[in-house]
Each structure stands twice: as structure tokens, then as C-alpha cells.
Amino acid sequence: MQTSSHEIHKLLRALPSIDRLLGTDEGRALVAEYGRSLTLTALRTTLAETRHAIQNGRTPTITPSALAHATRQWLASLTSPTLIPVINATGVIIHTNLGRAPLSSAALTAIQAVAAGYANLEYDLEAGGRGSRTTHAARLLAELTGAEDALVVNNNAAAVLLMLTALCQGREVIISRGQLVEIGGGFRVPDVMAQSGARLVEVGTTNRTHLRDYEAVIGENTAAILVAHHSNYKIVGFTTEPSLAELAELAHAHNLPLLYDQGSGALLDTTAFGLEAEPTIQASLQAGCDVVTFSGDKLLGGPQAGILVGRSELIAQIKRHPLARAVRADKMCLAGLAATLRPYLTGQAVQEIPVWRMISQTETEIAAVAEQWSRKLTQNNIPAEVIAGVSTVGGGSLPGTTLPTRLVAISHPNVDDLAARLRQNTPPIIGRIQNEQLVLDPRTVLPEQVNALLNGLISHACSK
Ligand SMILES: *Cc1c(COP(=O)(O)O)cnc(C)c1O
């Protein structure tokens, strides 16, 4: 029914004033909680929205308590965090959209310790004067990888940009056409190279590049040979690429460095876990790479970081470049990274680092957990069953390789609706939809989240 203009007028005039709302108990409570200035903004917004609704013929409740309630909702939504923990039941271990690697408890403790107060970030405790932040993770990285020196920056995209800018600006970098890939999230190898001011010299074809293709274009303006890991992309069939060792030999014969964007930061042999071979950082350096770059938060299992390891004179040249200052790592990153690296040295990485714990979980172990969840859900009248499936490593590493897993599959008359409701749970539950069922992979669910997961499922999957 259409509201008459007379009624609209009446409603508008009946709207309480800001002062009146501020004077109510609810108004005073809002001021105490959110401060006067923000509460005023919120009240003005609520009144403006209410006025707008009335002018459009609607009849909102305009009692002071209803308006205060709406104001409280606006304030709560503005001030509540938007970045919150979620339950990753997708089975994708390094899920870039879900924040990549969960940290080890040692990394969390180390971050908390340096973040809560002051730290010797750039202070030499022996000399009692200025020190360098680059020392903190460097020794561990050198020991682990066999590199002469290391530098940690904000992320691997920054590491690649910095490496090329510092070592190759204004000169030529040779790269195979098969490696001009987009990694995702807008990281395209050729674009980053262009930003660095290095000139790209593409050789070979998408599927086949030979050593002689590289050799043919080496000239006096060549600064380096670059290899970029294919990452999330796989070239299969009639393919060839020279090995790192062959490229290193060629580069060194011409006095050029071989630079390698390895990406994933694998320090352990992935084949020991039933995965395809991923080149480790150690093996890449041993093969003769002069600088290798990789992420801290992929297979390494640490905080977001970009790590450069390699020959000391090249790392020194990279450290000296002004861009290094712009992409430097902060104290939380350095503390978390160092704490993540330590268990690799002591042979405890698989037990300590969540990413590796997840990778190394056996199908039998996962099946036991899945059966437990399924029983609990069935007891609560949720049609759940355990089915075979696959988990993936994700994070742009190991495309096409999967780990066998067991999934808890839930049937529901409206599975999209169920998935949407689970995303609104506290904490949000992210699963996958497969064959009209909602499937949950226990591999990527942290043990401390299991209760929240089951409670969330019980409250949302039951109430159809
Ligand atoms: C992931 C990846 C990057 C980007 O690393 P970020 O740490 O996300 O910046 C660059 N190169 C390769 C080969 C990668 O796999």
C-alpha cells in the first residue's frame, strides 16, 4: 500500500532528534562504548537512512530504542574485524586465499615475544650500537641451504624484483619462453622483469628450449640467465629444458650469474611424501645457481617473506640497492621465519611445521578422524559419510600432484545454501562442493578447530 505524503510528513516529524537519542540510556551506553564523535556519526547515518526509507514510502520503526539498536548495529559492523580466522576444510594445504601457511607454535611464540616490546632488530648487543636486521635469519638460512649469504624481504615477488633491479637493470636477462608464466594474483614473470628495468630476451619455445638457444643470444649486454619455476603450471608431453647444472655451466663460462626464482621454498625432499619432485633450495644452489629466491609462506611453512640466498658478493650488491630498503622484512617476519627454520636444522620440521604435518599425514590417520566426525554428525541427524578423495598442496607448488585423503561428505537439500551459511559461522567454515555434496577434508583442519567445526556443522546442517 502506498503511504500518503501526509503520512510521510507525519513520520518524518516524529523522528527523534540526535540530542534526544543521545539522552536515552541506550544513547549514553553507545557514547560510553564507542566515544561521542563516532556515536554522533553513527546516529546521523541511522537517521539519514531512516529518513530516506520513509521518503521512499516505507514505514520503519522510529522509536528511540529501535533507532539506537540500528545505530549499534552500524557501529558494531564498522568496528568489528574484517580479517578473522577461518576453518580451512578444503584440503588445499597452502591456500593463498586463506592466508597460506599456518605457523608453528614456536614461530607464534617468537613473534609474540618481539612484537610485544622492543627487540634488538637493528642493535648489536655486543658492540652496544647499531646492528643490521639482515643478520637475524641469515645464518640459519646459510647453514640450511649451503648458501654463502641470505637476505629476507617482504615477499618473493619483491625478492625477484629486487634481484633483477639490483643485478640486471638496464641490461639483458635471458629467459626461456616456457617460463614466462603468470603465477596468480597478478604476478607475471615478464611484468616483474619489465618493472626491474632489465630487458627480457626470450629464447626457445613454450615447450622446448635448448642450451644452444641461450648460448646464441649471450652478448656483451647480457646481465644474467634467469630460470623461473613453472609453479602452478605444468608443461607435459614433448618438452625439454636444460637442467640448472647445464645452465650454470653455460652462465659461468660467460662470467654471468644464474638466477633462479624457485618459488615454493622446498627444503625437504617432496618425493619422500609421495609427491612429485620439487627442486630443493639446497640442490638448486649445489647445481650452481648464484642466487635463488623463494617464499617464506609456501612449502617452507613460515610467515610471508621473500628469501634470497646465494653468493655473498651478489647478495651484498642486492642489499646495497635502495629498493632493498623499500621491501625490507619487519621484526615479526624475521622472528617467525627464524623460529620456522630452526626445526629444519634439527630434523624436527615434519613434526613441528603445520604444512609438513599436514603433508605427512597418512590416509589411515585421516580416515580415523573422518570416521569420528562422520559418526558425530550422524548422531546429530546429519546425513554424513566418509568417501575417498584427494588433498592438494596448493600455493602454486606441485601442480597436478595430489595426496590421497578421506573426505566427510554431507548431503543437504540445498548444498549451496549450506555452504553459504557455514561461511557465516563463527569462525567461518570453508569446505568444497563436489557432486552435490559438501565435502570436508580433515587434513587441513587444525586439531584445535575440530570442536568449532563440528558445532558449526551441527547448528547449520540440522536446521534445514
Ligand atoms: C609464489 C611465487 C612467486 C610469488 O611469491 P610471493 O611470496 O607470493 O610474492 C614468485 N615466483 C614463483 C615461482 C612462485 O611460485
The ligand as an SDF file (V2000), in Angstrom:
LIG
                    3D

 15 15  0  0  0  0  0  0  0  0999 V2000
   54.6310  -17.8610   -5.3770 C   0  0  0  0  0  0  0  0  0  0  0  0
   55.6650  -17.4900   -6.3590 C   0  0  0  0  0  0  0  0  0  0  0  0
   56.0420  -16.1590   -6.5070 C   0  0  0  0  0  0  0  0  0  0  0  0
   55.4190  -15.0540   -5.7000 C   0  0  0  0  0  0  0  0  0  0  0  0
   55.8180  -15.1850   -4.3450 O   0  0  0  0  0  0  0  0  0  0  0  0
   55.0760  -14.3310   -3.1870 P   0  0  0  0  0  0  0  0  0  0  0  0
   55.8080  -14.7420   -1.9440 O   0  0  0  0  0  0  0  0  0  0  0  0
   53.6530  -14.7200   -3.2130 O   0  0  0  0  0  0  0  0  0  0  0  0
   55.2820  -12.8900   -3.5170 O   0  0  0  0  0  0  0  0  0  0  0  0
   57.0210  -15.8650   -7.4340 C   0  0  0  0  0  0  0  0  0  0  0  0
   57.6000  -16.8320   -8.1720 N   0  0  0  0  0  0  0  0  0  0  0  0
   57.2550  -18.1350   -8.0560 C   0  0  0  0  0  0  0  0  0  0  0  0
   57.9210  -19.1510   -8.9350 C   0  0  0  0  0  0  0  0  0  0  0  0
   56.2770  -18.5090   -7.1400 C   0  0  0  0  0  0  0  0  0  0  0  0
   55.9370  -19.7940   -7.0250 O   0  0  0  0  0  0  0  0  0  0  0  0
  1  2  1  0
  2  3  1  0
  2 14  2  0
  3  4  1  0
  3 10  2  0
  4  5  1  0
  5  6  1  0
  6  7  2  0
  6  8  1  0
  6  9  1  0
 10 11  1  0
 11 12  2  0
 12 13  1  0
 12 14  1  0
 14 15  1  0
M  END
$$$$
